[in-house]
Amino acid sequence: MSKASLAVVTDSTADLSPDLVAERGITVVPLTVSLGGKSYLDGVDITPAEFYARLESSGATATTSQPSPGQFADVYERLLANHAEVLSLHISSKLSGTFAAASQAADMVDGGRITVVDTGQVSMPLALEVLAASGMAAAGDNAQTVLGRLRPIQDAVRVYFMVGTLEYLRRGGRIGRASALVGSVLQVKPVLTITEGQVAPLERVRTQEKALSRVIELARQAGGRVCALVGHAAAEEPARRIAEALDAEAETLIMAPLGPVVGAHAGPGTVGVGCYPADLFPLGLRRLSSSAAR
């Protein structure tokens, strides 16, 4: 690679498939998920399908941990040997200590050549930002130019999702403003979003079917052509319904399983979509996976 090139790094909570990561030249630093007394590197030692099967069969609670600064430092040093700069885009600092670990590593290695970003997002919207950044980097943009071009996308990106139960978010401490819904006398199925780096309730509906319909409606309200990524935790059928509903108006449409770390906190049955207006930066991607094993 050219010395003038920019390397794009993210963490495994972006839930990007291995083939897409390889194709777009993205480096992923994995978080760790622990289940049943064993620890696994997210997306490396265990696939989404394996994780959800073990989660269901064990009945145990899965826990997660961020990469160490040393793990990030090793990655940054390797990339800087072949690149002029590194742009590292990560999960919201309100949901994980990953951004802090990456920032510490950047200072350890070469703070002047490494830019670490707290995207305030996770999973689907994080993946979209990373994919856009990788496209800009491939076109020759430097880190500051990419950051400038990403800001409109970060302002416009939206995520709408529903969970099978709020219990996983509550148990893992990632429930944010949705905590007000726990223990409600009303059996509501909330449509959730991410606001100011935290999970937040957007609307309350009475049934899962209505929640799914509302997720689709909200995504379609983005207007015009969109770049959309549909994610699911062992919920392929409703995910496919979202994808089919958006197919005609999506410039980019990706459907993929949520990885073990995100799935550990969101729980099986979670499904949602991240999207932004395609005119901000078209990605030109169509990936509809047929299996959660990817």
C-alpha positions as CSV (number, residue, x, y, z in Angstrom):
1,M,0.0,0.0,0.0
2,S,1.0,3.6,-0.5
3,K,2.6,5.4,2.4
4,A,0.1,8.2,1.8
5,S,-2.9,5.9,2.5
6,L,-5.3,6.0,5.4
7,A,-6.1,2.9,7.4
8,V,-9.6,2.5,8.8
9,V,-10.1,0.6,12.1
10,T,-13.2,-0.2,14.0
11,D,-14.2,-2.7,16.7
12,S,-16.3,-5.8,16.4
13,T,-19.5,-4.1,17.7
14,A,-19.9,-2.7,14.1
15,D,-21.0,-6.3,13.3
16,L,-19.5,-6.2,9.8
17,S,-19.2,-9.5,8.0
18,P,-15.7,-10.9,7.4
19,D,-16.1,-10.8,3.6
20,L,-17.1,-7.1,3.7
21,V,-14.3,-6.3,6.0
22,A,-11.8,-7.9,3.7
23,E,-13.3,-6.4,0.6
24,R,-13.3,-2.8,2.0
25,G,-9.8,-3.1,3.7
26,I,-11.1,-2.5,7.2
27,T,-9.3,-3.6,10.3
28,V,-11.5,-4.9,13.2
29,V,-10.3,-5.2,16.8
30,P,-12.5,-7.7,18.6
31,L,-14.2,-7.4,21.9
32,T,-14.5,-10.5,24.1
33,V,-17.7,-12.3,25.1
34,S,-17.8,-14.8,27.9
35,L,-20.5,-17.5,28.2
36,G,-20.6,-20.7,30.3
37,G,-17.1,-20.2,31.8
38,K,-15.4,-19.7,28.4
39,S,-14.3,-16.5,26.7
40,Y,-14.3,-15.9,22.9
41,L,-13.0,-13.1,20.7
42,D,-16.1,-11.6,19.1
43,G,-16.5,-12.8,15.5
44,V,-13.1,-14.7,15.6
45,D,-13.6,-17.6,18.0
46,I,-17.4,-17.8,17.7
47,T,-19.9,-17.0,15.0
48,P,-23.3,-15.3,15.7
49,A,-25.1,-18.6,15.0
50,E,-22.9,-20.5,17.5
51,F,-23.3,-17.8,20.1
52,Y,-27.1,-17.7,20.0
53,A,-27.4,-21.5,20.1
54,R,-25.1,-21.7,23.1
55,L,-26.9,-18.7,24.8
56,E,-30.2,-20.5,24.4
57,S,-29.0,-23.9,25.4
58,S,-27.0,-22.8,28.4
59,G,-29.5,-20.4,30.0
60,A,-26.4,-18.5,31.3
61,T,-25.8,-14.8,31.2
62,A,-23.2,-13.7,28.7
63,T,-20.8,-10.9,29.7
64,T,-18.5,-8.8,27.5
65,S,-15.3,-6.8,27.8
66,Q,-13.4,-4.3,25.7
67,P,-10.1,-4.8,24.0
68,S,-7.0,-3.8,26.1
69,P,-5.0,-0.7,25.1
70,G,-2.2,-3.2,24.2
71,Q,-4.4,-4.9,21.6
72,F,-5.1,-1.6,20.0
73,A,-1.5,-0.6,20.2
74,D,-0.4,-3.7,18.3
75,V,-2.9,-3.0,15.6
76,Y,-1.9,0.6,15.2
77,E,1.8,-0.1,15.1
78,R,1.3,-2.7,12.4
79,L,-0.9,-0.4,10.3
80,L,1.4,2.6,10.6
81,A,4.2,0.6,9.1
82,N,2.3,0.7,5.8
83,H,0.0,3.7,6.1
84,A,0.5,7.4,6.8
85,E,-2.5,7.6,9.2
86,V,-5.1,5.6,11.1
87,L,-8.7,6.6,11.6
88,S,-10.3,4.5,14.4
89,L,-14.1,4.6,14.7
90,H,-15.7,3.1,17.7
91,I,-18.8,2.2,19.7
92,S,-20.3,4.9,21.9
93,S,-18.2,5.6,25.0
94,K,-21.5,5.5,27.0
95,L,-21.9,1.8,26.1
96,S,-18.3,0.5,26.3
97,G,-14.8,1.4,27.4
98,T,-13.5,0.5,23.9
99,F,-13.0,4.2,22.9
100,A,-11.0,4.9,26.0
101,A,-8.8,1.9,25.4
102,A,-8.2,2.9,21.8
103,S,-7.5,6.5,22.8
104,Q,-4.9,5.3,25.4
105,A,-3.3,3.1,22.7
106,A,-3.1,6.0,20.2
107,D,-1.2,8.1,22.8
108,M,1.1,5.1,23.4
109,V,1.9,4.6,19.8
110,D,1.8,7.9,17.8
111,G,-1.1,10.3,18.7
112,G,-0.2,12.6,15.8
113,R,-1.0,9.9,13.2
114,I,-3.9,8.2,14.8
115,T,-7.4,9.7,15.1
116,V,-9.8,7.9,17.5
117,V,-13.5,8.7,17.2
118,D,-16.3,8.1,19.6
119,T,-19.2,7.7,17.1
120,G,-21.9,7.6,19.7
121,Q,-23.3,4.6,17.9
122,V,-23.1,0.8,17.8
123,S,-23.8,-1.9,15.3
124,M,-25.8,-0.9,12.3
125,P,-25.2,2.9,12.3
126,L,-21.6,2.3,13.3
127,A,-21.1,-0.1,10.4
128,L,-22.5,2.5,8.0
129,E,-20.1,5.1,9.2
130,V,-17.2,2.7,8.9
131,L,-18.1,1.7,5.4
132,A,-18.4,5.3,4.3
133,A,-15.0,6.1,5.9
134,S,-13.4,3.1,4.1
135,G,-14.8,4.3,0.8
136,M,-13.4,7.8,1.3
137,A,-10.1,6.4,2.4
138,A,-9.9,4.3,-0.7
139,A,-10.5,7.4,-2.8
140,G,-7.4,9.0,-1.2
141,D,-8.9,11.2,1.5
142,N,-6.8,11.8,4.6
143,A,-8.2,11.5,8.2
144,Q,-9.3,15.1,8.6
145,T,-11.0,15.2,5.2
146,V,-12.8,11.9,6.0
147,L,-13.9,13.3,9.4
148,G,-15.3,16.4,7.7
149,R,-17.2,14.3,5.1
150,L,-18.5,12.0,7.8
151,R,-20.1,14.7,9.9
152,P,-23.2,15.1,7.7
153,I,-23.6,11.3,7.8
154,Q,-23.3,11.2,11.5
155,D,-25.9,14.0,11.9
156,A,-28.3,12.2,9.5
157,V,-27.9,8.5,10.4
158,R,-30.8,7.0,12.2
159,V,-31.3,3.6,13.9
160,Y,-34.6,2.0,14.8
161,F,-34.9,-1.4,16.5
162,M,-37.0,-3.6,18.7
163,V,-35.9,-6.3,21.2
164,G,-37.4,-9.6,22.1
165,T,-37.3,-8.5,25.7
166,L,-35.8,-5.6,27.6
167,E,-34.2,-8.0,30.1
168,Y,-30.9,-8.4,28.3
169,L,-30.4,-4.6,28.1
170,R,-31.3,-4.3,31.7
171,R,-29.1,-7.1,32.9
172,G,-26.1,-5.8,31.0
173,G,-26.5,-2.2,32.2
174,R,-26.9,-0.9,28.6
175,I,-30.6,0.0,28.9
176,G,-30.1,3.8,29.1
177,R,-33.3,5.8,29.0
178,A,-35.3,2.7,28.2
179,S,-35.0,1.8,31.9
180,A,-38.3,3.6,32.5
181,L,-40.1,0.8,30.5
182,V,-38.9,-2.0,32.7
183,G,-41.5,-3.4,35.0
184,S,-44.3,-1.4,33.3
185,V,-47.8,-2.7,34.0
186,L,-48.4,-2.3,30.3
187,Q,-46.9,-5.0,28.2
188,V,-45.4,-2.7,25.7
189,K,-43.1,-3.5,22.8
190,P,-41.0,-0.4,22.5
191,V,-39.4,0.9,19.3
192,L,-35.9,1.9,20.4
193,T,-33.2,4.2,19.0
194,I,-29.8,5.5,20.1
195,T,-29.7,9.1,21.2
196,E,-26.7,10.9,22.7
197,G,-24.8,7.6,22.7
198,Q,-27.4,5.7,24.7
199,V,-30.3,3.4,24.1
200,A,-33.5,5.4,24.3
201,P,-37.2,4.6,23.8
202,L,-38.7,6.2,20.7
203,E,-42.3,4.9,20.7
204,R,-44.4,2.4,22.6
205,V,-46.6,0.0,20.7
206,R,-48.7,-2.9,22.0
207,T,-47.5,-5.8,19.9
208,Q,-44.4,-7.1,18.3
209,E,-46.0,-7.0,14.8
210,K,-46.8,-3.3,15.3
211,A,-43.3,-2.6,16.5
212,L,-41.9,-4.2,13.4
213,S,-44.2,-2.3,11.1
214,R,-43.2,1.0,12.9
215,V,-39.5,0.2,12.4
216,I,-40.2,-0.1,8.7
217,E,-42.2,3.1,8.5
218,L,-39.6,5.1,10.3
219,A,-36.8,3.8,8.1
220,R,-38.9,4.7,5.0
221,Q,-39.5,8.2,6.3
222,A,-35.8,8.9,5.7
223,G,-37.0,9.9,2.2
224,G,-35.4,9.2,-1.1
225,R,-32.6,6.8,-1.7
226,V,-31.0,5.4,1.5
227,C,-28.0,3.4,2.6
228,A,-29.5,0.9,4.9
229,L,-28.2,-2.0,7.1
230,V,-30.6,-4.4,8.6
231,G,-29.3,-6.3,11.6
232,H,-30.9,-9.1,13.6
233,A,-30.1,-11.4,16.6
234,A,-31.5,-14.8,15.6
235,A,-34.4,-13.1,14.0
236,E,-33.9,-13.5,10.3
237,E,-37.5,-13.6,9.2
238,P,-38.5,-10.2,10.5
239,A,-35.1,-8.8,9.3
240,R,-35.9,-10.0,5.8
241,R,-39.3,-8.3,6.0
242,I,-37.6,-5.0,6.7
243,A,-35.1,-5.6,3.9
244,E,-37.8,-6.4,1.4
245,A,-39.8,-3.3,2.4
246,L,-36.8,-1.1,1.8
247,D,-35.5,-2.8,-1.3
248,A,-37.0,-0.5,-3.9
249,E,-35.7,2.7,-2.3
250,A,-32.3,1.6,-1.0
251,E,-29.2,2.5,-2.8
252,T,-27.3,0.2,-0.4
253,L,-29.0,-2.7,1.4
254,I,-27.2,-5.0,3.7
255,M,-28.7,-7.6,6.0
256,A,-26.5,-9.3,8.5
257,P,-26.6,-10.9,12.0
258,L,-25.7,-9.0,15.1
259,G,-22.5,-10.3,16.5
260,P,-22.1,-12.0,19.9
261,V,-21.1,-8.9,21.9
262,V,-24.0,-6.8,20.7
263,G,-26.3,-9.8,20.9
264,A,-25.3,-10.5,24.5
265,H,-26.7,-7.1,25.4
266,A,-29.6,-6.8,23.0
267,G,-30.7,-10.4,23.3
268,P,-32.2,-12.9,20.8
269,G,-35.1,-11.5,18.8
270,T,-33.6,-8.1,18.3
271,V,-34.1,-6.7,14.9
272,G,-33.6,-3.2,13.4
273,V,-32.2,-1.0,10.7
274,G,-29.7,1.8,10.5
275,C,-29.9,4.2,7.5
276,Y,-28.8,7.5,6.1
277,P,-29.6,9.5,2.8
278,A,-27.5,7.9,0.1
279,D,-26.7,11.3,-1.5
280,L,-24.4,12.0,1.4
281,F,-22.1,9.1,0.3
282,P,-23.4,6.2,-1.7
283,L,-21.9,2.8,-0.7
284,G,-23.0,0.8,-3.7
285,L,-23.5,-2.4,-1.7
286,R,-26.1,-5.2,-1.8
287,R,-25.6,-8.0,0.7
288,L,-28.5,-10.1,1.9
289,S,-27.1,-12.9,4.0
290,S,-29.1,-16.1,4.1
291,S,-27.7,-17.4,7.3
292,A,-26.8,-16.1,10.8
293,A,-23.7,-18.2,10.7
294,R,-21.8,-15.5,8.7
